[in-house]
């Protein structure tokens, strides 16, 4: 806008300089008498007669609507307060004098038109209310004291109207700016609040990205008046700094933890590599299981490093277990043959059941056990089943031996004899009660006694059988 003003002023100055240069020989200082024939010049759009006599002037005065050139060469402009001297004309016709002073008025009018245009239009050439008021004030000072002929009071009135428009525009702009400031403050307050909330987040990636987006939104928002912008920015900056410190602390601790995990896994790898060529299959396999459990419990490091560590650890395990599996595969054929032989021995042992002579059965089982141990291992999945069959025969022989030993116990025989005698006495007593009940006609009591007798006779038969067996074995 200032560039536009400068360009217009340069153009207007150039025009005025050209006009002044053309009329300079004819302009005289105020009060210098001149001679010549009066002339009358008006505005083309005013449709005035070329000669307009004025009662206030003498017969030789040249008079126009807004000014005149007196016979003595003095140039006047008419105002509401009367005529005001604006200069003097040294040579040339009065028309040329009036044209010169009218051009000065036209220059002022052009500047007023430009201010009005730029005040009412938008875009890059628009004039701000403040600049407009400054320009209007300067123009008004020029118009009031201008050495020009034209409607200076009308031009001043128009400038006053433009000043009112500029003031109204300034008030509107102020209200709009205040509204914009409130909206901007609310928006920046919301950004600061969200940043303070994100400062406590542990979602480092998402929160960090969001804080970067909030910063861009802050920079895009209008700056607030006064200290409000600095206060909110301080909160925003503090929140971002707090998040950055917490994130830095977290990853520093994480790096320390990962370094410790890596050191622990390097130790596990070293032990695994030292065990990879071991031929103590069972104990080494058990130790590898322990190492694997420690590996899983140790935690993880960065993916690339973790993958490299795992490859080394797994390579050591694979070396051991591949060698172990090769040996076990070689053994498996022999173990299957051993299983066939032991199944034949199991059939031979089961032929001893049921045990009738535990001494002879023990002798045969001893021979079977010797051949069993000489055969060797069988496949692991069949071991419990095949050995269980032999243990069943072993338990049967042991039970038979224990039974024989129990019958040789004198106290046990005495208890068996006492049981037989007690049952016989109880049966005799119940038979007497039954006979007495039937004689008295107590059929119900007689039936109860009869049932009790039958039960005890069964017990007596078992007891007598056991006593007889004990006697026979002795």
Buried (B, 14 or more C-beta within 10 A) or exposed (E): BEEBBEEBEEEBEEBBEEBEEBBEEBBBEEEEEBEBEBBBBBBEEEEBEEEEEEEEBEEEBBBBBBBBBBBBBBBBBBBEEEBBEBBBBBBBBBBBBBBBBBBBBBBBBBBBEBBBEBBEEEEEEBBBBEBBBEBBEEBBEBBEEBBBBBBBBEBBEBBEEBBEBBBEBBEEBEEEEEEBBEEBBEBBBEBBBBBBEBBEBEEEEEBBEBBEEBBEBBEEBBEBEEEBBEBBBEBBBBBBEBBEEBBEEEEEEEEEEBEEBBEBBEEBBEBBBEBBEBEEBEEBBEBBEEBBEBBEEBBBBEEEBBEEBBEBBBEBBEBBBEBBEEEBEEBEEEBEEBBEBBBEBBEBBEEBEEBEEBEEBBEBBEEBBEEBEEBEEBBEEBBEEBBEBBEEBBEBBEEBBEEEEEBEEEEEBEEBEEBBEBBBEBBEBBEEBBEEBBEEEBEEBBEBBBEBBEEBBEBBEEBBEBBEEBEEEE
